[in-house]
């Protein structure tokens, strides 16, 4: 089933940061769509919960150097 989640993510400072988050998350099997906004400190992800988990998505954001404040 496709799920959508919106998370508050800190540490993004520019469009390059947005692109980095999008690239990291898009590489995860099951992720269908990623939107990131450094201005709004928001990341939105649509993913297939039979292929990946919210924890895997949060972990990828952390590995990219950013911090999930709330999901």
Buried (B, 14 or more C-beta within 10 A) or exposed (E): EEBEBEBEBEBBEEEEBBEBBBEBBEEBEBBEEBBBBBEEBBBBBBBEEEEBBBEBBBBBBBEBEBEBEEB
